[in-house]
Amino acid sequence: MNLNNYKIGTRLTVLLAVLSALLVAVGAFGLATLSKADETMHLIYSDRMVPTHQLDEINFYMIRNRLVISNTLIEPTPERIAKYTKEVETNIAGISKLWESYSKTSMSAENARLSKLFAETRREFVQKGLLPAVAALRDNNLPEARRLVLEGLSPLHDATKPHLIALLKNIQEDAASEYAASAARYQTVRNLSVVAITGGLLFAVIFGLFLVRGITRPLARAVDIAFEMTGLATKAALLQSVGIGVTNLVFTFVGLWLIDRLGRRTLLYIGSFGYIASLGLTAWAFFTQHYTIVPACIFAFIAAHAVGQGAVIWVYISEIFPNRHRAEGQSLGSFTHWLFAALLTSFFPKMVSAFPPGYVFLFFCGMMVLQLLWVKLMIIETKGVPLEQIQKRLGIH
């Protein structure tokens, strides 16, 4: 695709469209990944951390039941037997409720298998160990209760431990696997985002270079045309590449040095009078055929622009907009500046082809007179003035 065949507006539209599409794609991909990461974090919490806590509680109450039965036999008074057998039954009910809640969580096939084994051994522990021991204690059959503790309660409880340990280990491994998958997704998203952002920046830079060339080429052509009309075409290349560039560079630094010394409005006056004088003399030169002064007038125009409007505009648009709209205002000011600069340099060659050069430069001289009136009537001085005070002066609250 030859970009030189397209207008500046078309190029800007393509650039904005591609960058917007890239931004939307990266944003959508990022949001989808964030949603997946949130889902993973919820899974780790609800189906890994919560079940681990539930199993820890179940293990605690099972050990507590075993110890309560054993301690009751040390001092088997009626009061202690009543108190602790009731606690065992309460704990059994609490464990059943915890297990019911645990069973509703999402499980892998291995986790479900281990859960089933643990449930079976725990059921035997309750049915063949705890409940018979509680019944023996309430019947005051202490010898039977001691036998059940030694021959049934302890072995049955020990039988549940391997399955519980395996179950906790499996949950931990599942959590680690999910974390690893989430970390891998993060790496993928990060790498793709870096590639997309880098690609977008490269595209913007490359396309921007073509865009700037599209703006500067007509300007260079306009200078060449002006020199051709004066009979100085053989010197145009040297004047354009060296003279104009050096003049613009030197007087830009002069403008930057003066902007906080003389003030923005003063530099705009200097630039305006420089515009009027240089364009007016150029028009006079074409009307009277005094072409030898045209290069000097062009250099004067470049110098006036670099010292005045060229240096002030970027500072001024960063100061006059209220804080809440400063970013949008600067963007609008920059866009407007470059858009009309591109349009002006595009139409100038056509104007000098359609009208006598003297009238063209006289027209622009008249526009600069109007621009001087704008500076006089509408522009306020902002040097050393706080941003809040500038807003008040402009009637912005």
SEDOVEX-182505 format. One record per residue (C-alpha): residue number from 1; residue in three letters; x, y, z. Coordinates in Angstrom, 2 decimals, decimal comma. Example, Ala and Ser with C-alpha at 12.3 -4.5 7.8 and 13.67 -1.06 7.14 Angstrom:
<pts>
(1; 'Ala'; (12,30; -4,50; 7,80));
(2; 'Ser'; (13,67; -1,06; 7,14));
</pts>
This chain:
<pts>
(1; 'Met'; (0,00; 0,00; 0,00));
(2; 'Asn'; (1,47; 3,34; -1,10));
(3; 'Leu'; (0,62; 5,80; 1,67));
(4; 'Asn'; (1,56; 8,77; -0,50));
(5; 'Asn'; (-1,63; 8,18; -2,52));
(6; 'Tyr'; (-3,83; 8,94; 0,49));
(7; 'Lys'; (-4,83; 12,24; 2,04));
(8; 'Ile'; (-3,61; 13,31; 5,47));
(9; 'Gly'; (-7,10; 12,82; 6,93));
(10; 'Thr'; (-7,24; 9,29; 5,54));
(11; 'Arg'; (-3,85; 8,47; 7,02));
(12; 'Leu'; (-4,89; 9,81; 10,40));
(13; 'Thr'; (-8,09; 7,78; 10,23));
(14; 'Val'; (-6,16; 4,60; 9,40));
(15; 'Leu'; (-3,69; 5,24; 12,21));
(16; 'Leu'; (-6,43; 5,89; 14,77));
(17; 'Ala'; (-8,47; 2,90; 13,56));
(18; 'Val'; (-5,55; 0,47; 13,81));
(19; 'Leu'; (-4,43; 1,75; 17,21));
(20; 'Ser'; (-8,02; 1,71; 18,49));
(21; 'Ala'; (-8,53; -1,86; 17,25));
(22; 'Leu'; (-5,25; -2,89; 18,88));
(23; 'Leu'; (-6,27; -1,19; 22,12));
(24; 'Val'; (-9,68; -2,91; 22,10));
(25; 'Ala'; (-8,09; -6,29; 21,34));
(26; 'Val'; (-5,51; -5,99; 24,11));
(27; 'Gly'; (-8,16; -4,69; 26,52));
(28; 'Ala'; (-10,62; -7,48; 25,70));
(29; 'Phe'; (-7,90; -10,11; 25,99));
(30; 'Gly'; (-6,78; -8,62; 29,29));
(31; 'Leu'; (-10,33; -8,53; 30,66));
(32; 'Ala'; (-10,91; -12,14; 29,64));
(33; 'Thr'; (-7,70; -13,16; 31,35));
(34; 'Leu'; (-8,56; -11,19; 34,47));
(35; 'Ser'; (-11,93; -12,92; 34,55));
(36; 'Lys'; (-10,20; -16,29; 34,28));
(37; 'Ala'; (-7,74; -15,32; 37,01));
(38; 'Asp'; (-10,63; -14,23; 39,24));
(39; 'Glu'; (-12,35; -17,55; 38,58));
(40; 'Thr'; (-9,16; -19,41; 39,49));
(41; 'Met'; (-8,74; -17,43; 42,71));
(42; 'His'; (-12,36; -18,13; 43,62));
(43; 'Leu'; (-11,81; -21,83; 42,89));
(44; 'Ile'; (-8,68; -21,99; 45,03));
(45; 'Tyr'; (-10,52; -20,30; 47,89));
(46; 'Ser'; (-13,91; -21,99; 47,72));
(47; 'Asp'; (-12,87; -25,48; 46,56));
(48; 'Arg'; (-9,39; -25,73; 48,09));
(49; 'Met'; (-8,86; -23,45; 51,09));
(50; 'Val'; (-12,36; -23,82; 52,54));
(51; 'Pro'; (-12,39; -27,63; 52,20));
(52; 'Thr'; (-8,93; -27,81; 53,79));
(53; 'His'; (-10,22; -25,81; 56,75));
(54; 'Gln'; (-13,29; -28,05; 56,98));
(55; 'Leu'; (-11,17; -31,21; 57,00));
(56; 'Asp'; (-8,94; -29,69; 59,69));
(57; 'Glu'; (-12,01; -29,04; 61,82));
(58; 'Ile'; (-13,28; -32,58; 61,24));
(59; 'Asn'; (-9,90; -33,98; 62,27));
(60; 'Phe'; (-9,87; -31,78; 65,39));
(61; 'Tyr'; (-13,33; -32,95; 66,54));
(62; 'Met'; (-12,49; -36,60; 65,84));
(63; 'Ile'; (-9,37; -36,36; 68,01));
(64; 'Arg'; (-11,37; -34,43; 70,60));
(65; 'Asn'; (-13,98; -37,20; 70,75));
(66; 'Arg'; (-11,35; -39,84; 71,23));
(67; 'Leu'; (-9,67; -37,89; 74,05));
(68; 'Val'; (-12,99; -37,04; 75,75));
(69; 'Ile'; (-13,95; -40,74; 75,96));
(70; 'Ser'; (-10,51; -41,67; 77,31));
(71; 'Asn'; (-10,47; -38,84; 79,89));
(72; 'Thr'; (-13,97; -39,70; 81,08));
(73; 'Leu'; (-12,75; -43,19; 82,03));
(74; 'Ile'; (-10,06; -41,69; 84,27));
(75; 'Glu'; (-12,71; -40,13; 86,54));
(76; 'Pro'; (-16,05; -41,67; 85,54));
(77; 'Thr'; (-18,44; -39,68; 87,74));
(78; 'Pro'; (-22,08; -39,43; 86,63));
(79; 'Glu'; (-21,72; -35,71; 86,02));
(80; 'Arg'; (-18,63; -36,10; 83,84));
(81; 'Ile'; (-20,15; -38,99; 81,93));
(82; 'Ala'; (-23,30; -36,95; 81,18));
(83; 'Lys'; (-21,32; -33,87; 80,19));
(84; 'Tyr'; (-18,78; -35,52; 77,93));
(85; 'Thr'; (-21,04; -38,04; 76,25));
(86; 'Lys'; (-23,28; -35,15; 75,27));
(87; 'Glu'; (-20,22; -33,29; 73,90));
(88; 'Val'; (-19,27; -36,35; 71,82));
(89; 'Glu'; (-22,75; -36,50; 70,27));
(90; 'Thr'; (-22,63; -32,75; 69,58));
(91; 'Asn'; (-19,24; -33,14; 67,92));
(92; 'Ile'; (-20,48; -36,06; 65,80));
(93; 'Ala'; (-23,40; -33,90; 64,58));
(94; 'Gly'; (-21,01; -31,01; 63,86));
(95; 'Ile'; (-18,68; -33,29; 61,90));
(96; 'Ser'; (-21,60; -34,60; 59,85));
(97; 'Lys'; (-22,63; -31,04; 58,98));
(98; 'Leu'; (-19,06; -30,10; 58,01));
(99; 'Trp'; (-18,75; -33,21; 55,86));
(100; 'Glu'; (-22,02; -32,47; 54,12));
(101; 'Ser'; (-20,77; -28,97; 53,28));
(102; 'Tyr'; (-17,40; -30,34; 52,16));
(103; 'Ser'; (-19,09; -32,89; 49,86));
(104; 'Lys'; (-20,77; -30,09; 47,89));
(105; 'Thr'; (-17,45; -28,58; 46,74));
(106; 'Ser'; (-16,00; -29,27; 43,31));
(107; 'Met'; (-13,73; -32,34; 43,39));
(108; 'Ser'; (-11,37; -34,11; 41,04));
(109; 'Ala'; (-11,87; -37,83; 40,43));
(110; 'Glu'; (-8,99; -38,68; 42,78));
(111; 'Asn'; (-10,30; -36,33; 45,41));
(112; 'Ala'; (-13,74; -37,95; 45,23));
(113; 'Arg'; (-12,20; -41,42; 45,58));
(114; 'Leu'; (-10,17; -40,45; 48,64));
(115; 'Ser'; (-13,19; -38,68; 50,14));
(116; 'Lys'; (-15,24; -41,86; 49,78));
(117; 'Leu'; (-12,54; -43,94; 51,54));
(118; 'Phe'; (-12,29; -41,43; 54,38));
(119; 'Ala'; (-16,10; -41,33; 54,78));
(120; 'Glu'; (-16,25; -45,12; 55,04));
(121; 'Thr'; (-13,50; -45,37; 57,70));
(122; 'Arg'; (-14,98; -42,45; 59,65));
(123; 'Arg'; (-18,40; -44,14; 59,58));
(124; 'Glu'; (-16,87; -47,27; 61,09));
(125; 'Phe'; (-15,09; -45,13; 63,69));
(126; 'Val'; (-18,42; -43,59; 64,73));
(127; 'Gln'; (-20,63; -46,70; 64,45));
(128; 'Lys'; (-18,23; -49,27; 65,92));
(129; 'Gly'; (-16,19; -47,06; 68,22));
(130; 'Leu'; (-17,69; -43,81; 69,47));
(131; 'Leu'; (-21,37; -44,67; 69,77));
(132; 'Pro'; (-20,82; -48,04; 71,53));
(133; 'Ala'; (-18,37; -46,36; 73,93));
(134; 'Val'; (-20,89; -43,60; 74,68));
(135; 'Ala'; (-23,60; -46,21; 75,29));
(136; 'Ala'; (-21,33; -48,21; 77,63));
(137; 'Leu'; (-20,47; -45,08; 79,64));
(138; 'Arg'; (-24,14; -44,10; 80,03));
(139; 'Asp'; (-24,92; -47,67; 81,18));
(140; 'Asn'; (-22,01; -47,28; 83,63));
(141; 'Asn'; (-20,43; -50,37; 82,02));
(142; 'Leu'; (-16,90; -49,15; 82,54));
(143; 'Pro'; (-15,09; -52,44; 81,70));
(144; 'Glu'; (-16,87; -52,55; 78,31));
(145; 'Ala'; (-16,10; -48,90; 77,71));
(146; 'Arg'; (-12,38; -49,47; 78,41));
(147; 'Arg'; (-12,34; -52,48; 76,10));
(148; 'Leu'; (-13,99; -50,47; 73,32));
(149; 'Val'; (-11,44; -47,68; 73,73));
(150; 'Leu'; (-8,50; -50,08; 73,52));
(151; 'Glu'; (-9,78; -52,55; 70,94));
(152; 'Gly'; (-12,15; -50,43; 68,83));
(153; 'Leu'; (-11,84; -46,68; 69,27));
(154; 'Ser'; (-8,09; -46,29; 68,86));
(155; 'Pro'; (-7,60; -48,66; 65,88));
(156; 'Leu'; (-10,65; -47,33; 64,07));
(157; 'His'; (-9,52; -43,74; 64,51));
(158; 'Asp'; (-6,01; -44,63; 63,32));
(159; 'Ala'; (-7,54; -46,19; 60,21));
(160; 'Thr'; (-9,02; -42,83; 59,16));
(161; 'Lys'; (-5,68; -40,98; 59,31));
(162; 'Pro'; (-4,05; -42,22; 56,06));
(163; 'His'; (-7,12; -41,34; 54,02));
(164; 'Leu'; (-7,41; -37,89; 55,63));
(165; 'Ile'; (-3,70; -37,17; 55,03));
(166; 'Ala'; (-3,98; -38,35; 51,41));
(167; 'Leu'; (-7,09; -36,21; 50,96));
(168; 'Leu'; (-5,38; -33,05; 52,26));
(169; 'Lys'; (-2,32; -33,76; 50,11));
(170; 'Asn'; (-4,49; -34,20; 47,02));
(171; 'Ile'; (-6,25; -30,89; 47,65));
(172; 'Gln'; (-2,87; -29,20; 48,04));
(173; 'Glu'; (-1,66; -30,73; 44,76));
(174; 'Asp'; (-4,82; -29,59; 42,95));
(175; 'Ala'; (-4,33; -26,04; 44,29));
(176; 'Ala'; (-0,68; -26,09; 43,20));
(177; 'Ser'; (-1,71; -27,30; 39,73));
(178; 'Glu'; (-4,32; -24,56; 39,38));
(179; 'Tyr'; (-1,83; -21,95; 40,54));
(180; 'Ala'; (0,71; -23,19; 37,98));
(181; 'Ala'; (-1,91; -22,98; 35,22));
(182; 'Ser'; (-2,82; -19,46; 36,32));
(183; 'Ala'; (0,85; -18,45; 36,38));
(184; 'Ala'; (1,31; -19,89; 32,88));
(185; 'Arg'; (-1,68; -17,89; 31,64));
(186; 'Tyr'; (-0,21; -14,76; 33,21));
(187; 'Gln'; (3,10; -15,33; 31,41));
(188; 'Thr'; (1,28; -15,85; 28,12));
(189; 'Val'; (-0,85; -12,73; 28,57));
(190; 'Arg'; (2,16; -10,68; 29,61));
(191; 'Asn'; (4,19; -11,80; 26,60));
(192; 'Leu'; (1,32; -11,24; 24,18));
(193; 'Ser'; (0,60; -7,83; 25,71));
(194; 'Val'; (4,25; -6,80; 25,41));
(195; 'Val'; (4,29; -7,94; 21,79));
(196; 'Ala'; (1,01; -6,15; 21,03));
(197; 'Ile'; (2,07; -2,91; 22,73));
(198; 'Thr'; (5,50; -3,01; 21,07));
(199; 'Gly'; (3,88; -3,70; 17,71));
(200; 'Gly'; (1,43; -0,86; 18,24));
(201; 'Leu'; (4,22; 1,57; 19,14));
(202; 'Leu'; (6,29; 0,49; 16,14));
(203; 'Phe'; (3,26; 0,88; 13,89));
(204; 'Ala'; (2,54; 4,33; 15,35));
(205; 'Val'; (6,17; 5,42; 14,90));
(206; 'Ile'; (6,47; 4,10; 11,34));
(207; 'Phe'; (3,06; 5,38; 10,29));
(208; 'Gly'; (3,77; 8,66; 12,08));
(209; 'Leu'; (6,97; 9,09; 10,08));
(210; 'Phe'; (5,02; 8,63; 6,87));
(211; 'Leu'; (2,45; 11,09; 8,20));
(212; 'Val'; (5,08; 13,70; 9,06));
(213; 'Arg'; (6,66; 13,22; 5,65));
(214; 'Gly'; (3,25; 13,76; 4,13));
(215; 'Ile'; (3,06; 17,08; 6,00));
(216; 'Thr'; (6,64; 18,26; 5,44));
(217; 'Arg'; (6,93; 17,32; 1,77));
(218; 'Pro'; (4,26; 19,80; 0,66));
(219; 'Leu'; (5,96; 22,47; 2,80));
(220; 'Ala'; (9,29; 21,73; 1,17));
(221; 'Arg'; (7,60; 21,85; -2,21));
(222; 'Ala'; (6,04; 25,19; -1,32));
(223; 'Val'; (9,48; 26,63; -0,54));
(224; 'Asp'; (10,83; 25,24; -3,81));
(225; 'Ile'; (7,97; 26,83; -5,71));
(226; 'Ala'; (8,64; 30,17; -4,05));
(227; 'Phe'; (12,31; 29,97; -5,02));
(228; 'Glu'; (11,44; 28,86; -8,57));
(229; 'Met'; (9,17; 31,84; -8,99));
(230; 'Thr'; (12,04; 34,13; -8,00));
(231; 'Gly'; (14,49; 32,44; -10,35));
(232; 'Leu'; (16,49; 30,98; -7,44));
(233; 'Ala'; (15,66; 27,35; -8,05));
(234; 'Thr'; (19,31; 26,30; -8,25));
(235; 'Lys'; (19,84; 27,51; -4,68));
(236; 'Ala'; (16,62; 26,00; -3,33));
(237; 'Ala'; (18,09; 22,70; -2,15));
(238; 'Leu'; (20,89; 24,36; -0,20));
(239; 'Leu'; (18,60; 27,02; 1,28));
(240; 'Gln'; (15,98; 24,46; 2,24));
(241; 'Ser'; (18,29; 21,85; 3,81));
(242; 'Val'; (20,74; 24,21; 5,52));
(243; 'Gly'; (19,46; 27,75; 5,79));
(244; 'Ile'; (15,87; 27,06; 6,84));
(245; 'Gly'; (16,85; 24,23; 9,18));
(246; 'Val'; (19,54; 26,29; 10,93));
(247; 'Thr'; (17,26; 29,33; 11,18));
(248; 'Asn'; (14,45; 27,27; 12,67));
(249; 'Leu'; (16,77; 25,57; 15,17));
(250; 'Val'; (18,52; 28,74; 16,33));
(251; 'Phe'; (15,41; 30,85; 16,74));
(252; 'Thr'; (13,50; 28,03; 18,43));
(253; 'Phe'; (16,11; 28,08; 21,19));
(254; 'Val'; (15,85; 31,87; 21,27));
(255; 'Gly'; (12,09; 31,57; 21,73));
(256; 'Leu'; (12,47; 29,01; 24,52));
(257; 'Trp'; (14,97; 31,30; 26,26));
(258; 'Leu'; (12,70; 34,35; 25,99));
(259; 'Ile'; (9,33; 32,77; 26,76));
(260; 'Asp'; (9,68; 33,04; 30,55));
(261; 'Arg'; (11,50; 36,36; 30,36));
(262; 'Leu'; (9,35; 38,42; 28,01));
(263; 'Gly'; (6,13; 36,44; 28,42));
(264; 'Arg'; (3,86; 34,53; 26,06));
(265; 'Arg'; (1,89; 37,52; 24,80));
(266; 'Thr'; (5,03; 39,52; 23,96));
(267; 'Leu'; (6,46; 36,66; 21,91));
(268; 'Leu'; (3,15; 36,35; 20,08));
(269; 'Tyr'; (3,37; 40,06; 19,22));
(270; 'Ile'; (6,93; 39,57; 17,97));
(271; 'Gly'; (5,86; 36,59; 15,88));
(272; 'Ser'; (2,83; 38,44; 14,49));
(273; 'Phe'; (4,81; 41,50; 13,42));
(274; 'Gly'; (7,46; 39,20; 11,96));
(275; 'Tyr'; (4,78; 37,36; 9,98));
(276; 'Ile'; (3,26; 40,57; 8,66));
(277; 'Ala'; (6,60; 42,13; 7,74));
(278; 'Ser'; (8,07; 39,04; 6,04));
(279; 'Leu'; (4,89; 38,12; 4,12));
(280; 'Gly'; (4,24; 41,75; 3,18));
(281; 'Leu'; (7,79; 42,20; 1,84));
(282; 'Thr'; (7,52; 38,91; -0,05));
(283; 'Ala'; (4,29; 40,10; -1,69));
(284; 'Trp'; (5,97; 43,44; -2,54));
(285; 'Ala'; (8,95; 41,58; -4,02));
(286; 'Phe'; (6,71; 39,62; -6,37));
(287; 'Phe'; (4,72; 42,70; -7,38));
(288; 'Thr'; (7,88; 44,73; -8,09));
(289; 'Gln'; (10,08; 41,80; -9,21));
(290; 'His'; (12,68; 42,40; -6,48));
(291; 'Tyr'; (13,16; 38,65; -6,12));
(292; 'Thr'; (16,53; 38,81; -4,40));
(293; 'Ile'; (14,95; 39,65; -1,05));
(294; 'Val'; (12,58; 36,65; -1,08));
(295; 'Pro'; (15,03; 34,20; 0,59));
(296; 'Ala'; (15,70; 36,71; 3,34));
(297; 'Cys'; (11,95; 37,20; 3,81));
(298; 'Ile'; (11,41; 33,44; 4,05));
(299; 'Phe'; (14,17; 33,18; 6,65));
(300; 'Ala'; (12,57; 36,07; 8,53));
(301; 'Phe'; (9,21; 34,29; 8,44));
(302; 'Ile'; (10,77; 31,06; 9,79));
(303; 'Ala'; (12,58; 33,04; 12,52));
(304; 'Ala'; (9,42; 34,91; 13,53));
(305; 'His'; (7,49; 31,67; 13,74));
(306; 'Ala'; (10,19; 29,88; 15,75));
(307; 'Val'; (10,52; 32,75; 18,26));
(308; 'Gly'; (6,82; 33,51; 18,51));
(309; 'Gln'; (3,87; 31,29; 17,74));
(310; 'Gly'; (5,96; 28,14; 17,16));
(311; 'Ala'; (7,43; 28,30; 20,66));
(312; 'Val'; (4,42; 29,72; 22,52));
(313; 'Ile'; (1,60; 27,49; 21,25));
(314; 'Trp'; (2,72; 24,32; 23,05));
(315; 'Val'; (3,19; 26,13; 26,35));
(316; 'Tyr'; (0,00; 28,14; 26,01));
(317; 'Ile'; (-2,35; 25,20; 25,35));
(318; 'Ser'; (-1,00; 23,51; 28,48));
(319; 'Glu'; (-1,93; 26,54; 30,62));
(320; 'Ile'; (-5,27; 27,94; 29,47));
(321; 'Phe'; (-7,49; 24,89; 29,93));
(322; 'Pro'; (-9,04; 24,16; 33,34));
(323; 'Asn'; (-7,53; 21,30; 35,31));
(324; 'Arg'; (-10,47; 18,96; 34,75));
(325; 'His'; (-10,26; 19,38; 30,95));
(326; 'Arg'; (-6,53; 20,03; 30,45));
(327; 'Ala'; (-5,72; 16,69; 28,83));
(328; 'Glu'; (-8,63; 16,93; 26,37));
(329; 'Gly'; (-7,83; 20,57; 25,64));
(330; 'Gln'; (-4,18; 19,90; 24,89));
(331; 'Ser'; (-5,14; 17,01; 22,62));
(332; 'Leu'; (-7,64; 19,20; 20,76));
(333; 'Gly'; (-5,14; 22,04; 20,41));
(334; 'Ser'; (-2,40; 19,74; 19,12));
(335; 'Phe'; (-4,78; 18,02; 16,69));
(336; 'Thr'; (-6,11; 21,34; 15,37));
(337; 'His'; (-2,60; 22,74; 14,93));
(338; 'Trp'; (-1,28; 19,80; 12,92));
(339; 'Leu'; (-4,47; 19,38; 10,91));
(340; 'Phe'; (-4,49; 22,98; 9,64));
(341; 'Ala'; (-0,73; 22,94; 9,13));
(342; 'Ala'; (-1,18; 19,92; 6,87));
(343; 'Leu'; (-4,10; 21,52; 5,03));
(344; 'Leu'; (-2,21; 24,79; 4,54));
(345; 'Thr'; (0,91; 23,18; 3,14));
(346; 'Ser'; (-1,26; 21,00; 0,88));
(347; 'Phe'; (-3,23; 23,92; -0,59));
(348; 'Phe'; (-0,37; 26,42; -0,95));
(349; 'Pro'; (1,10; 24,92; -4,17));
(350; 'Lys'; (-2,38; 24,93; -5,74));
(351; 'Met'; (-2,93; 28,55; -4,72));
(352; 'Val'; (0,28; 29,83; -6,29));
(353; 'Ser'; (-0,57; 27,90; -9,44));
(354; 'Ala'; (-4,04; 29,43; -9,65));
(355; 'Phe'; (-3,26; 33,05; -8,57));
(356; 'Pro'; (-0,36; 35,47; -8,94));
(357; 'Pro'; (2,18; 34,84; -6,13));
(358; 'Gly'; (2,05; 38,43; -4,93));
(359; 'Tyr'; (-1,66; 38,19; -4,19));
(360; 'Val'; (-1,22; 34,84; -2,43));
(361; 'Phe'; (1,40; 36,24; -0,06));
(362; 'Leu'; (-0,64; 39,41; 0,39));
(363; 'Phe'; (-3,64; 37,27; 1,38));
(364; 'Phe'; (-1,61; 35,48; 4,03));
(365; 'Cys'; (-0,22; 38,82; 5,21));
(366; 'Gly'; (-3,81; 39,99; 5,72));
(367; 'Met'; (-4,58; 36,81; 7,69));
(368; 'Met'; (-1,63; 37,60; 9,95));
(369; 'Val'; (-3,07; 41,07; 10,59));
(370; 'Leu'; (-6,26; 39,39; 11,79));
(371; 'Gln'; (-4,11; 37,04; 13,87));
(372; 'Leu'; (-2,44; 40,10; 15,45));
(373; 'Leu'; (-5,86; 41,47; 16,38));
(374; 'Trp'; (-6,70; 38,11; 17,95));
(375; 'Val'; (-3,55; 38,28; 20,07));
(376; 'Lys'; (-4,39; 41,85; 21,06));
(377; 'Leu'; (-8,03; 41,26; 21,96));
(378; 'Met'; (-8,28; 37,63; 23,06));
(379; 'Ile'; (-4,94; 36,41; 24,38));
(380; 'Ile'; (-4,08; 36,95; 28,05));
(381; 'Glu'; (-0,60; 36,86; 29,56));
(382; 'Thr'; (0,06; 33,66; 31,54));
(383; 'Lys'; (3,70; 34,13; 32,51));
(384; 'Gly'; (4,06; 33,65; 36,27));
(385; 'Val'; (0,29; 33,36; 36,75));
(386; 'Pro'; (-1,02; 30,34; 38,74));
(387; 'Leu'; (-3,27; 28,01; 36,76));
(388; 'Glu'; (-6,22; 28,73; 39,06));
(389; 'Gln'; (-5,84; 32,48; 38,48));
(390; 'Ile'; (-5,71; 31,93; 34,71));
(391; 'Gln'; (-9,08; 30,18; 34,92));
(392; 'Lys'; (-10,54; 33,16; 36,79));
(393; 'Arg'; (-9,20; 35,60; 34,20));
(394; 'Leu'; (-10,79; 33,56; 31,43));
(395; 'Gly'; (-14,07; 33,38; 33,35));
(396; 'Ile'; (-13,79; 29,63; 33,93));
(397; 'His'; (-14,94; 28,41; 37,36));
</pts>
